[in-house]
Amino acid sequence: MSEGANTLARAECLLEARDPVRALVLFDRAEAEGHNPDRCAAGRWTAAMLSGDFSAAWHESDAIRLRGSPDPNRLWEGEDFCNKRIILRCLHGLGDAVQFLRYAPLLRARAERLIVECAPCATELVRCLPGIDEVVTWGPKSPITPSVWDIQIEIMELPYLFRSTLTSLPTTESYLHLPEGDLQHASDLLAYGCGPRIGIVWSAGKWNPSRSIPLYLLAPTLTRHDVKFWNLQGGLVRQQWSNLPCSPNFHDLSILADAGVVPLAAVIAQLDLVITVDTLAAHIAGALNIPCLLLLQYAADWRWMIDRDDSPWYPSLRLLRQPEPNDWPGVVRNLDRVLDQWLANWKQASR
């Protein structure tokens, strides 16, 4: 391994260890040693975002753009989009779509028309977000007549396009507006029993298993008798809920197994609290301004930054992080303490 490559590898290891300050020094050294400047800039971008220094991250994005290297995720070429027909492409996860479509009203205010292209399973939920003229998808449900547009933008480019900072993020509170019929149906389904209603999601899916917590680790937390726990988990793993000891406080809405994203969002809107790993449920709770305890792996995604238990993206979220890599038991111990305090506050407010 060359000296530059060795320095770069050390820098990337420091990022994984969530030490962005020392990583920045090594990314600068690696670039000075002749390593790929775009890769070094991308590392500095991640370090800046983890530190909450968005302006520094946009500086790195500018440098990469000026060098003109091909980037399959970069669709916007910096052109003026005022009074243009824009298609906003959601090519990442559903949580990304929920998080960054908060920018749609800002974009629409300057555009002639705003079209959003998203995955087929997300179309109905995306229609619940403001500022969008048309929602399209791909595959068999794609429109017969293609939408006409002038400029395309990938959704993850929007914070950079608007040069967002921690203090200028748009619509940080409730911006997801669900149909009244779905909300009423969810309310009817959850309308029995007393005590707070808490939704549980423990698995983030096969694509990133390090984000998932084994359900058995949460089992002692779920033994509380003054709480109703609701299974919000998607996928085949939701069946693990039936392995928990029988309890009148455990509830499973079978309709969530295949009902789509809007019914899930409507149920979340009727809950008092959501406890979830880093997956779609956290973004829906945040977009609805529903209290949420987010259980995070040690090397959490850049959007959750480091050294903080709150999120400027979603004020209703509280972040519970692994104190060390793979330390889910440490997260559960913290969760029990936080949940005790939350329940005390809930009971006080309910009197």
ZALUMDREN-129835 format. One record per residue (C-alpha): residue in three letters; chain; x, y, z. Coordinates in nm, 4 decimals. Example, Ala and Ser with C-alpha at 12.3 -4.5 7.8 and 13.67 -1.06 7.14 Angstrom:
2
res:ALA, chain:A, xx:1.2300, yy:-0.4500, zz:0.7800
res:SER, chain:A, xx:1.3670, yy:-0.1060, zz:0.7140
END
This chain:
351
res:MET, chain:A, xx:0.0000, yy:0.0000, zz:0.0000
res:SER, chain:A, xx:0.1358, yy:0.3431, zz:-0.0946
res:GLU, chain:A, xx:0.2006, yy:0.6047, zz:0.1702
res:GLY, chain:A, xx:-0.0982, yy:0.8094, zz:0.0504
res:ALA, chain:A, xx:-0.3264, yy:0.5065, zz:0.0411
res:ASN, chain:A, xx:-0.2175, yy:0.4092, zz:0.3925
res:THR, chain:A, xx:-0.2921, yy:0.7593, zz:0.5199
res:LEU, chain:A, xx:-0.6315, yy:0.7522, zz:0.3464
res:ALA, chain:A, xx:-0.7172, yy:0.4157, zz:0.5003
res:ARG, chain:A, xx:-0.6305, yy:0.5485, zz:0.8463
res:ALA, chain:A, xx:-0.8475, yy:0.8540, zz:0.7854
res:GLU, chain:A, xx:-1.1423, yy:0.6380, zz:0.6835
res:CYS, chain:A, xx:-1.0943, yy:0.4201, zz:0.9910
res:LEU, chain:A, xx:-1.1099, yy:0.7330, zz:1.2056
res:LEU, chain:A, xx:-1.4393, yy:0.8232, zz:1.0408
res:GLU, chain:A, xx:-1.5754, yy:0.4792, zz:1.1278
res:ALA, chain:A, xx:-1.4542, yy:0.5387, zz:1.4834
res:ARG, chain:A, xx:-1.6445, yy:0.8693, zz:1.4786
res:ASP, chain:A, xx:-1.3353, yy:1.0846, zz:1.5230
res:PRO, chain:A, xx:-1.3891, yy:1.3455, zz:1.2487
res:VAL, chain:A, xx:-1.1360, yy:1.5973, zz:1.3824
res:ARG, chain:A, xx:-0.8356, yy:1.3650, zz:1.3461
res:ALA, chain:A, xx:-0.9804, yy:1.2216, zz:1.0254
res:LEU, chain:A, xx:-0.9785, yy:1.5679, zz:0.8642
res:VAL, chain:A, xx:-0.6058, yy:1.6042, zz:0.9262
res:LEU, chain:A, xx:-0.5321, yy:1.2704, zz:0.7615
res:PHE, chain:A, xx:-0.7588, yy:1.3357, zz:0.4616
res:ASP, chain:A, xx:-0.5629, yy:1.6593, zz:0.3995
res:ARG, chain:A, xx:-0.2340, yy:1.4699, zz:0.4316
res:ALA, chain:A, xx:-0.3507, yy:1.1920, zz:0.1986
res:GLU, chain:A, xx:-0.4460, yy:1.4453, zz:-0.0689
res:ALA, chain:A, xx:-0.1074, yy:1.6192, zz:-0.0311
res:GLU, chain:A, xx:0.0542, yy:1.2776, zz:-0.0802
res:GLY, chain:A, xx:-0.1198, yy:1.2480, zz:-0.4156
res:HIS, chain:A, xx:-0.4208, yy:1.0348, zz:-0.3388
res:ASN, chain:A, xx:-0.7521, yy:1.0806, zz:-0.5224
res:PRO, chain:A, xx:-0.8698, yy:1.4346, zz:-0.4329
res:ASP, chain:A, xx:-1.2384, yy:1.3509, zz:-0.4790
res:ARG, chain:A, xx:-1.2174, yy:1.0592, zz:-0.2375
res:CYS, chain:A, xx:-1.0360, yy:1.2790, zz:0.0143
res:ALA, chain:A, xx:-1.2956, yy:1.5519, zz:-0.0324
res:ALA, chain:A, xx:-1.5739, yy:1.2984, zz:0.0178
res:GLY, chain:A, xx:-1.4111, yy:1.1934, zz:0.3436
res:ARG, chain:A, xx:-1.3843, yy:1.5545, zz:0.4585
res:TRP, chain:A, xx:-1.7512, yy:1.6011, zz:0.3564
res:THR, chain:A, xx:-1.8561, yy:1.3168, zz:0.5850
res:ALA, chain:A, xx:-1.6373, yy:1.4474, zz:0.8673
res:ALA, chain:A, xx:-1.7943, yy:1.7928, zz:0.8326
res:MET, chain:A, xx:-2.1487, yy:1.6572, zz:0.8312
res:LEU, chain:A, xx:-2.0790, yy:1.4404, zz:1.1369
res:SER, chain:A, xx:-1.9553, yy:1.7541, zz:1.3131
res:GLY, chain:A, xx:-2.2580, yy:1.9582, zz:1.2034
res:ASP, chain:A, xx:-2.0437, yy:2.1921, zz:0.9924
res:PHE, chain:A, xx:-2.2633, yy:2.1884, zz:0.6830
res:SER, chain:A, xx:-2.0917, yy:2.4897, zz:0.5247
res:ALA, chain:A, xx:-1.7596, yy:2.3058, zz:0.5210
res:ALA, chain:A, xx:-1.9321, yy:2.0072, zz:0.3608
res:TRP, chain:A, xx:-2.0715, yy:2.2260, zz:0.0809
res:HIS, chain:A, xx:-1.7189, yy:2.3594, zz:0.0211
res:GLU, chain:A, xx:-1.6072, yy:2.0015, zz:-0.0430
res:SER, chain:A, xx:-1.9074, yy:1.9427, zz:-0.2719
res:ASP, chain:A, xx:-1.8105, yy:2.2528, zz:-0.4695
res:ALA, chain:A, xx:-1.4542, yy:2.1269, zz:-0.5098
res:ILE, chain:A, xx:-1.5695, yy:1.7866, zz:-0.6351
res:ARG, chain:A, xx:-1.8129, yy:1.9492, zz:-0.8795
res:LEU, chain:A, xx:-1.5456, yy:2.1835, zz:-1.0181
res:ARG, chain:A, xx:-1.3156, yy:1.8892, zz:-1.0895
res:GLY, chain:A, xx:-1.5926, yy:1.7439, zz:-1.3046
res:SER, chain:A, xx:-1.5529, yy:1.3790, zz:-1.2079
res:PRO, chain:A, xx:-1.8491, yy:1.1580, zz:-1.3062
res:ASP, chain:A, xx:-2.0954, yy:1.0982, zz:-1.0217
res:PRO, chain:A, xx:-2.4034, yy:0.8796, zz:-1.0831
res:ASN, chain:A, xx:-2.5793, yy:1.0403, zz:-0.7858
res:ARG, chain:A, xx:-2.5233, yy:1.3960, zz:-0.9086
res:LEU, chain:A, xx:-2.8007, yy:1.4955, zz:-1.1466
res:TRP, chain:A, xx:-2.8100, yy:1.8707, zz:-1.0916
res:GLU, chain:A, xx:-2.5276, yy:2.0523, zz:-1.2697
res:GLY, chain:A, xx:-2.5629, yy:2.3828, zz:-1.0889
res:GLU, chain:A, xx:-2.7936, yy:2.5439, zz:-1.3449
res:ASP, chain:A, xx:-3.0565, yy:2.8006, zz:-1.2488
res:PHE, chain:A, xx:-3.3867, yy:2.6292, zz:-1.1706
res:CYS, chain:A, xx:-3.6065, yy:2.9368, zz:-1.1294
res:ASN, chain:A, xx:-3.9260, yy:2.9149, zz:-1.3368
res:LYS, chain:A, xx:-3.8235, yy:2.5733, zz:-1.4673
res:ARG, chain:A, xx:-4.0035, yy:2.2399, zz:-1.4629
res:ILE, chain:A, xx:-3.8153, yy:2.0247, zz:-1.2128
res:ILE, chain:A, xx:-3.8246, yy:1.6505, zz:-1.1602
res:LEU, chain:A, xx:-3.7014, yy:1.5506, zz:-0.8186
res:ARG, chain:A, xx:-3.5800, yy:1.1913, zz:-0.8217
res:CYS, chain:A, xx:-3.5925, yy:0.9885, zz:-0.4992
res:LEU, chain:A, xx:-3.3270, yy:0.7267, zz:-0.5740
res:HIS, chain:A, xx:-3.2371, yy:0.6375, zz:-0.2164
res:GLY, chain:A, xx:-3.4420, yy:0.4915, zz:0.0700
res:LEU, chain:A, xx:-3.7950, yy:0.5829, zz:0.1752
res:GLY, chain:A, xx:-3.6617, yy:0.7480, zz:0.4897
res:ASP, chain:A, xx:-3.4444, yy:0.9732, zz:0.2724
res:ALA, chain:A, xx:-3.7518, yy:1.0708, zz:0.0711
res:VAL, chain:A, xx:-3.9448, yy:1.1659, zz:0.3853
res:GLN, chain:A, xx:-3.6516, yy:1.3590, zz:0.5299
res:PHE, chain:A, xx:-3.5545, yy:1.5613, zz:0.2260
res:LEU, chain:A, xx:-3.8951, yy:1.6236, zz:0.0692
res:ARG, chain:A, xx:-3.9295, yy:1.8887, zz:0.3393
res:TYR, chain:A, xx:-3.7528, yy:2.1013, zz:0.0776
res:ALA, chain:A, xx:-4.0340, yy:2.0596, zz:-0.1781
res:PRO, chain:A, xx:-4.2202, yy:2.3824, zz:-0.0863
res:LEU, chain:A, xx:-3.8948, yy:2.5830, zz:-0.1096
res:LEU, chain:A, xx:-3.8211, yy:2.4308, zz:-0.4483
res:ARG, chain:A, xx:-4.1760, yy:2.4791, zz:-0.5739
res:ALA, chain:A, xx:-4.1727, yy:2.8457, zz:-0.4723
res:ARG, chain:A, xx:-3.9008, yy:2.9067, zz:-0.7334
res:ALA, chain:A, xx:-4.0001, yy:2.6520, zz:-0.9972
res:GLU, chain:A, xx:-4.2737, yy:2.6507, zz:-1.2580
res:ARG, chain:A, xx:-4.3685, yy:2.2926, zz:-1.1729
res:LEU, chain:A, xx:-4.2374, yy:2.0250, zz:-0.9366
res:ILE, chain:A, xx:-4.2606, yy:1.6559, zz:-1.0204
res:VAL, chain:A, xx:-4.1420, yy:1.3919, zz:-0.7738
res:GLU, chain:A, xx:-4.0358, yy:1.0472, zz:-0.8908
res:CYS, chain:A, xx:-4.0281, yy:0.7872, zz:-0.6139
res:ALA, chain:A, xx:-4.0533, yy:0.4124, zz:-0.5584
res:PRO, chain:A, xx:-4.3973, yy:0.2582, zz:-0.6283
res:CYS, chain:A, xx:-4.4520, yy:0.1783, zz:-0.2591
res:ALA, chain:A, xx:-4.3958, yy:0.5435, zz:-0.1624
res:THR, chain:A, xx:-4.6259, yy:0.7256, zz:-0.4054
res:GLU, chain:A, xx:-4.9263, yy:0.7565, zz:-0.1717
res:LEU, chain:A, xx:-4.7121, yy:0.8831, zz:0.1154
res:VAL, chain:A, xx:-4.5314, yy:1.1345, zz:-0.1049
res:ARG, chain:A, xx:-4.8690, yy:1.2742, zz:-0.2091
res:CYS, chain:A, xx:-4.9187, yy:1.3655, zz:0.1585
res:LEU, chain:A, xx:-4.6266, yy:1.6099, zz:0.1482
res:PRO, chain:A, xx:-4.6744, yy:1.9749, zz:0.0484
res:GLY, chain:A, xx:-4.5365, yy:2.1636, zz:-0.2519
res:ILE, chain:A, xx:-4.5610, yy:1.8828, zz:-0.5093
res:ASP, chain:A, xx:-4.7554, yy:1.9115, zz:-0.8357
res:GLU, chain:A, xx:-4.7209, yy:1.5544, zz:-0.9593
res:VAL, chain:A, xx:-4.5961, yy:1.2209, zz:-0.8222
res:VAL, chain:A, xx:-4.4710, yy:0.9555, zz:-1.0642
res:THR, chain:A, xx:-4.2947, yy:0.6227, zz:-1.0289
res:TRP, chain:A, xx:-4.1166, yy:0.3637, zz:-1.2390
res:GLY, chain:A, xx:-4.1934, yy:0.0117, zz:-1.3530
res:PRO, chain:A, xx:-4.5463, yy:-0.1056, zz:-1.4441
res:LYS, chain:A, xx:-4.7010, yy:0.1949, zz:-1.2667
res:SER, chain:A, xx:-4.4970, yy:0.4531, zz:-1.4555
res:PRO, chain:A, xx:-4.7037, yy:0.7101, zz:-1.6490
res:ILE, chain:A, xx:-4.8008, yy:0.6199, zz:-2.0054
res:THR, chain:A, xx:-4.7051, yy:0.9700, zz:-2.1156
res:PRO, chain:A, xx:-4.3692, yy:1.0678, zz:-1.9631
res:SER, chain:A, xx:-4.3669, yy:1.3872, zz:-1.7606
res:VAL, chain:A, xx:-4.2045, yy:1.6874, zz:-1.9253
res:TRP, chain:A, xx:-3.9227, yy:1.8489, zz:-1.7282
res:ASP, chain:A, xx:-3.6311, yy:2.0892, zz:-1.7773
res:ILE, chain:A, xx:-3.4029, yy:2.0058, zz:-1.4834
res:GLN, chain:A, xx:-3.3580, yy:1.6894, zz:-1.2774
res:ILE, chain:A, xx:-3.2333, yy:1.6873, zz:-0.9198
res:GLU, chain:A, xx:-3.1599, yy:1.3910, zz:-0.6938
res:ILE, chain:A, xx:-3.3295, yy:1.4390, zz:-0.3599
res:MET, chain:A, xx:-3.0089, yy:1.4085, zz:-0.1554
res:GLU, chain:A, xx:-2.8724, yy:1.7140, zz:-0.3378
res:LEU, chain:A, xx:-3.1312, yy:1.9478, zz:-0.1854
res:PRO, chain:A, xx:-2.9482, yy:2.0464, zz:0.1362
res:TYR, chain:A, xx:-2.6470, yy:2.1362, zz:-0.0795
res:LEU, chain:A, xx:-2.8589, yy:2.3184, zz:-0.3367
res:PHE, chain:A, xx:-3.0105, yy:2.5383, zz:-0.0642
res:ARG, chain:A, xx:-2.6817, yy:2.5647, zz:0.1309
res:SER, chain:A, xx:-2.8550, yy:2.4543, zz:0.4493
res:THR, chain:A, xx:-2.6987, yy:2.4976, zz:0.7902
res:LEU, chain:A, xx:-2.8082, yy:2.3618, zz:1.1267
res:THR, chain:A, xx:-3.0068, yy:2.6807, zz:1.1868
res:SER, chain:A, xx:-3.1705, yy:2.7071, zz:0.8435
res:LEU, chain:A, xx:-3.3216, yy:2.3620, zz:0.7946
res:PRO, chain:A, xx:-3.6762, yy:2.3982, zz:0.6571
res:THR, chain:A, xx:-3.9996, yy:2.2705, zz:0.8137
res:THR, chain:A, xx:-3.8376, yy:2.1038, zz:1.1101
res:GLU, chain:A, xx:-4.1760, yy:2.0255, zz:1.2712
res:SER, chain:A, xx:-4.4857, yy:1.8446, zz:1.1418
res:TYR, chain:A, xx:-4.4994, yy:1.8534, zz:0.7619
res:LEU, chain:A, xx:-4.6619, yy:1.5202, zz:0.6750
res:HIS, chain:A, xx:-5.0382, yy:1.5614, zz:0.6258
res:LEU, chain:A, xx:-5.2212, yy:1.2289, zz:0.6163
res:PRO, chain:A, xx:-5.5740, yy:1.1611, zz:0.4846
res:GLU, chain:A, xx:-5.8444, yy:1.1974, zz:0.7496
res:GLY, chain:A, xx:-5.9900, yy:0.8569, zz:0.6615
res:ASP, chain:A, xx:-5.6618, yy:0.6794, zz:0.7329
res:LEU, chain:A, xx:-5.6152, yy:0.8698, zz:1.0569
res:GLN, chain:A, xx:-5.9649, yy:0.7816, zz:1.1764
res:HIS, chain:A, xx:-5.9194, yy:0.4155, zz:1.0861
res:ALA, chain:A, xx:-5.5919, yy:0.4022, zz:1.2787
res:SER, chain:A, xx:-5.7544, yy:0.5760, zz:1.5750
res:ASP, chain:A, xx:-6.0324, yy:0.3162, zz:1.5801
res:LEU, chain:A, xx:-5.7810, yy:0.0304, zz:1.5726
res:LEU, chain:A, xx:-5.5861, yy:0.1674, zz:1.8687
res:ALA, chain:A, xx:-5.8852, yy:0.2871, zz:2.0720
res:TYR, chain:A, xx:-5.8923, yy:0.0382, zz:2.3559
res:GLY, chain:A, xx:-5.7084, yy:-0.0031, zz:2.6825
res:CYS, chain:A, xx:-5.5517, yy:0.2644, zz:2.8974
res:GLY, chain:A, xx:-5.1991, yy:0.3892, zz:2.9361
res:PRO, chain:A, xx:-4.9605, yy:0.5303, zz:2.6774
res:ARG, chain:A, xx:-4.9359, yy:0.3629, zz:2.3373
res:ILE, chain:A, xx:-4.5808, yy:0.2944, zz:2.2198
res:GLY, chain:A, xx:-4.4801, yy:0.1571, zz:1.8807
res:ILE, chain:A, xx:-4.1770, yy:-0.0729, zz:1.8442
res:VAL, chain:A, xx:-3.9455, yy:-0.1303, zz:1.5448
res:TRP, chain:A, xx:-3.6339, yy:-0.3392, zz:1.6027
res:SER, chain:A, xx:-3.5068, yy:-0.4318, zz:1.2564
res:ALA, chain:A, xx:-3.3814, yy:-0.2048, zz:0.9785
res:GLY, chain:A, xx:-3.3792, yy:-0.4778, zz:0.7128
res:LYS, chain:A, xx:-3.1248, yy:-0.7074, zz:0.5535
res:TRP, chain:A, xx:-2.9424, yy:-0.4343, zz:0.3629
res:ASN, chain:A, xx:-2.7843, yy:-0.2966, zz:0.6830
res:PRO, chain:A, xx:-2.8170, yy:-0.5497, zz:0.9670
res:SER, chain:A, xx:-2.5834, yy:-0.3510, zz:1.1939
res:ARG, chain:A, xx:-2.8685, yy:-0.1043, zz:1.2487
res:SER, chain:A, xx:-3.0984, yy:-0.3745, zz:1.3892
res:ILE, chain:A, xx:-3.1254, yy:-0.4731, zz:1.7542
res:PRO, chain:A, xx:-3.2192, yy:-0.8307, zz:1.8519
res:LEU, chain:A, xx:-3.5754, yy:-0.8273, zz:1.9820
res:TYR, chain:A, xx:-3.4832, yy:-1.0435, zz:2.2812
res:LEU, chain:A, xx:-3.2692, yy:-0.7569, zz:2.4139
res:LEU, chain:A, xx:-3.5800, yy:-0.5381, zz:2.4262
res:ALA, chain:A, xx:-3.7963, yy:-0.8051, zz:2.5900
res:PRO, chain:A, xx:-3.7232, yy:-0.6940, zz:2.9533
res:THR, chain:A, xx:-3.8094, yy:-0.3337, zz:2.8596
res:LEU, chain:A, xx:-4.1404, yy:-0.4515, zz:2.7157
res:THR, chain:A, xx:-4.2500, yy:-0.6156, zz:3.0424
res:ARG, chain:A, xx:-4.3874, yy:-0.2864, zz:3.1783
res:HIS, chain:A, xx:-4.7527, yy:-0.3271, zz:3.2761
res:ASP, chain:A, xx:-4.8567, yy:0.0381, zz:3.2454
res:VAL, chain:A, xx:-4.7845, yy:0.0646, zz:2.8698
res:LYS, chain:A, xx:-4.9439, yy:-0.0731, zz:2.5531
res:PHE, chain:A, xx:-4.6757, yy:-0.1835, zz:2.3062
res:TRP, chain:A, xx:-4.7608, yy:-0.2036, zz:1.9361
res:ASN, chain:A, xx:-4.5658, yy:-0.3971, zz:1.6747
res:LEU, chain:A, xx:-4.4786, yy:-0.1589, zz:1.3874
res:GLN, chain:A, xx:-4.2115, yy:-0.3842, zz:1.2386
res:GLY, chain:A, xx:-4.2183, yy:-0.4554, zz:0.8664
res:GLY, chain:A, xx:-4.0980, yy:-0.7584, zz:0.6720
res:LEU, chain:A, xx:-4.0832, yy:-1.1208, zz:0.7743
res:VAL, chain:A, xx:-3.9065, yy:-1.0401, zz:1.1016
res:ARG, chain:A, xx:-4.2282, yy:-0.8854, zz:1.2351
res:GLN, chain:A, xx:-4.3348, yy:-1.2433, zz:1.3134
res:GLN, chain:A, xx:-4.0723, yy:-1.2480, zz:1.5910
res:TRP, chain:A, xx:-4.3236, yy:-1.0492, zz:1.7958
res:SER, chain:A, xx:-4.5180, yy:-1.3718, zz:1.8546
res:ASN, chain:A, xx:-4.2110, yy:-1.5179, zz:2.0304
res:LEU, chain:A, xx:-4.2449, yy:-1.2686, zz:2.3162
res:PRO, chain:A, xx:-4.4123, yy:-1.3925, zz:2.6339
res:CYS, chain:A, xx:-4.7903, yy:-1.3550, zz:2.6206
res:SER, chain:A, xx:-4.9033, yy:-1.0225, zz:2.7618
res:PRO, chain:A, xx:-5.2243, yy:-0.8184, zz:2.7380
res:ASN, chain:A, xx:-4.9989, yy:-0.5200, zz:2.6760
res:PHE, chain:A, xx:-4.8599, yy:-0.6575, zz:2.3472
res:HIS, chain:A, xx:-5.0542, yy:-0.5699, zz:2.0338
res:ASP, chain:A, xx:-4.9955, yy:-0.6588, zz:1.6711
res:LEU, chain:A, xx:-5.1796, yy:-0.4879, zz:1.3850
res:SER, chain:A, xx:-5.1721, yy:-0.7499, zz:1.1135
res:ILE, chain:A, xx:-5.2823, yy:-0.4911, zz:0.8565
res:LEU, chain:A, xx:-4.9356, yy:-0.3364, zz:0.8778
res:ALA, chain:A, xx:-4.7808, yy:-0.6494, zz:0.7286
res:ASP, chain:A, xx:-4.8847, yy:-0.5525, zz:0.3761
res:ALA, chain:A, xx:-5.1042, yy:-0.2430, zz:0.3970
res:GLY, chain:A, xx:-4.8496, yy:0.0057, zz:0.2645
res:VAL, chain:A, xx:-4.6719, yy:0.3061, zz:0.4067
res:VAL, chain:A, xx:-4.9669, yy:0.5429, zz:0.4605
res:PRO, chain:A, xx:-5.1467, yy:0.3085, zz:0.7063
res:LEU, chain:A, xx:-4.8197, yy:0.2739, zz:0.8982
res:ALA, chain:A, xx:-4.7852, yy:0.6530, zz:0.9126
res:ALA, chain:A, xx:-5.1473, yy:0.6866, zz:1.0263
res:VAL, chain:A, xx:-5.0871, yy:0.4428, zz:1.3133
res:ILE, chain:A, xx:-4.7705, yy:0.6293, zz:1.4149
res:ALA, chain:A, xx:-4.9723, yy:0.9523, zz:1.4168
res:GLN, chain:A, xx:-5.2003, yy:0.8010, zz:1.6859
res:LEU, chain:A, xx:-4.9188, yy:0.6834, zz:1.9143
res:ASP, chain:A, xx:-4.7731, yy:0.8574, zz:2.2169
res:LEU, chain:A, xx:-4.4186, yy:0.7382, zz:2.1492
res:VAL, chain:A, xx:-4.2200, yy:0.5386, zz:1.8940
res:ILE, chain:A, xx:-3.9107, yy:0.3346, zz:1.9828
res:THR, chain:A, xx:-3.7237, yy:0.2403, zz:1.6672
res:VAL, chain:A, xx:-3.3909, yy:0.1681, zz:1.5098
res:ASP, chain:A, xx:-3.2661, yy:0.3808, zz:1.2197
res:THR, chain:A, xx:-3.5306, yy:0.3100, zz:0.9590
res:LEU, chain:A, xx:-3.8413, yy:0.4599, zz:0.7956
res:ALA, chain:A, xx:-4.0474, yy:0.4707, zz:1.1164
res:ALA, chain:A, xx:-3.8076, yy:0.7250, zz:1.2687
res:HIS, chain:A, xx:-3.8469, yy:0.9588, zz:0.9725
res:ILE, chain:A, xx:-4.2256, yy:0.9262, zz:0.9724
res:ALA, chain:A, xx:-4.2402, yy:0.9978, zz:1.3461
res:GLY, chain:A, xx:-4.0165, yy:1.2996, zz:1.2980
res:ALA, chain:A, xx:-4.2183, yy:1.4313, zz:1.0036
res:LEU, chain:A, xx:-4.5366, yy:1.3960, zz:1.2133
res:ASN, chain:A, xx:-4.3700, yy:1.5503, zz:1.5208
res:ILE, chain:A, xx:-4.4444, yy:1.2358, zz:1.7249
res:PRO, chain:A, xx:-4.2031, yy:1.1687, zz:2.0158
res:CYS, chain:A, xx:-3.9504, yy:0.9058, zz:1.9159
res:LEU, chain:A, xx:-3.6570, yy:0.7315, zz:2.0824
res:LEU, chain:A, xx:-3.4117, yy:0.6421, zz:1.8059
res:LEU, chain:A, xx:-3.1752, yy:0.3542, zz:1.8828
res:LEU, chain:A, xx:-2.8509, yy:0.4114, zz:1.6935
res:GLN, chain:A, xx:-2.5482, yy:0.1995, zz:1.6167
res:TYR, chain:A, xx:-2.2102, yy:0.3427, zz:1.7172
res:ALA, chain:A, xx:-2.1108, yy:0.4396, zz:1.3602
res:ALA, chain:A, xx:-2.4481, yy:0.5992, zz:1.2899
res:ASP, chain:A, xx:-2.5300, yy:0.7697, zz:0.9617
res:TRP, chain:A, xx:-2.3923, yy:1.1207, zz:0.9055
res:ARG, chain:A, xx:-2.7383, yy:1.2767, zz:0.9350
res:TRP, chain:A, xx:-2.7466, yy:1.1983, zz:1.3079
res:MET, chain:A, xx:-2.4029, yy:1.3566, zz:1.3588
res:ILE, chain:A, xx:-2.2062, yy:1.2802, zz:1.6789
res:ASP, chain:A, xx:-2.1978, yy:1.3888, zz:2.0427
res:ARG, chain:A, xx:-2.5623, yy:1.4903, zz:2.0632
res:ASP, chain:A, xx:-2.8870, yy:1.3255, zz:2.1691
res:ASP, chain:A, xx:-3.1156, yy:1.5499, zz:1.9644
res:SER, chain:A, xx:-3.1643, yy:1.6065, zz:1.5906
res:PRO, chain:A, xx:-3.2010, yy:1.9450, zz:1.4194
res:TRP, chain:A, xx:-3.3781, yy:1.7570, zz:1.1401
res:TYR, chain:A, xx:-3.6510, yy:1.6294, zz:1.3719
res:PRO, chain:A, xx:-3.7138, yy:1.8049, zz:1.7060
res:SER, chain:A, xx:-3.9363, yy:1.5206, zz:1.8330
res:LEU, chain:A, xx:-3.6532, yy:1.2644, zz:1.8194
res:ARG, chain:A, xx:-3.4182, yy:1.1719, zz:2.1012
res:LEU, chain:A, xx:-3.1086, yy:0.9768, zz:1.9991
res:LEU, chain:A, xx:-2.9873, yy:0.6830, zz:2.2086
res:ARG, chain:A, xx:-2.6463, yy:0.5765, zz:2.0797
res:GLN, chain:A, xx:-2.4341, yy:0.2690, zz:2.1299
res:PRO, chain:A, xx:-2.1607, yy:0.3789, zz:2.3759
res:GLU, chain:A, xx:-1.9208, yy:0.1430, zz:2.1962
res:PRO, chain:A, xx:-1.9399, yy:-0.0530, zz:1.8698
res:ASN, chain:A, xx:-2.1989, yy:-0.3346, zz:1.8841
res:ASP, chain:A, xx:-2.3024, yy:-0.2404, zz:2.2382
res:TRP, chain:A, xx:-2.6807, yy:-0.2799, zz:2.2102
res:PRO, chain:A, xx:-2.7105, yy:-0.3771, zz:2.5801
res:GLY, chain:A, xx:-2.5688, yy:-0.0317, zz:2.6624
res:VAL, chain:A, xx:-2.8402, yy:0.1270, zz:2.4479
res:VAL, chain:A, xx:-3.1097, yy:-0.0764, zz:2.6261
res:ARG, chain:A, xx:-2.9842, yy:0.0350, zz:2.9682
res:ASN, chain:A, xx:-3.0084, yy:0.3957, zz:2.8544
res:LEU, chain:A, xx:-3.3481, yy:0.3287, zz:2.6983
res:ASP, chain:A, xx:-3.4837, yy:0.1997, zz:3.0310
res:ARG, chain:A, xx:-3.3695, yy:0.5149, zz:3.2101
res:VAL, chain:A, xx:-3.5105, yy:0.7450, zz:2.9431
res:LEU, chain:A, xx:-3.8362, yy:0.5523, zz:2.9243
res:ASP, chain:A, xx:-3.8806, yy:0.5738, zz:3.3028
res:GLN, chain:A, xx:-3.8520, yy:0.9530, zz:3.2810
res:TRP, chain:A, xx:-4.0766, yy:0.9726, zz:2.9749
res:LEU, chain:A, xx:-4.3476, yy:0.7682, zz:3.1492
res:ALA, chain:A, xx:-4.3271, yy:0.9858, zz:3.4598
res:ASN, chain:A, xx:-4.3702, yy:1.2961, zz:3.2445
res:TRP, chain:A, xx:-4.6558, yy:1.1362, zz:3.0492
res:LYS, chain:A, xx:-4.8441, yy:1.0440, zz:3.3663
res:GLN, chain:A, xx:-4.7928, yy:1.3935, zz:3.5074
res:ALA, chain:A, xx:-4.9266, yy:1.5511, zz:3.1884
res:SER, chain:A, xx:-5.2251, yy:1.3142, zz:3.1845
res:ARG, chain:A, xx:-5.3496, yy:1.4116, zz:3.5310
END
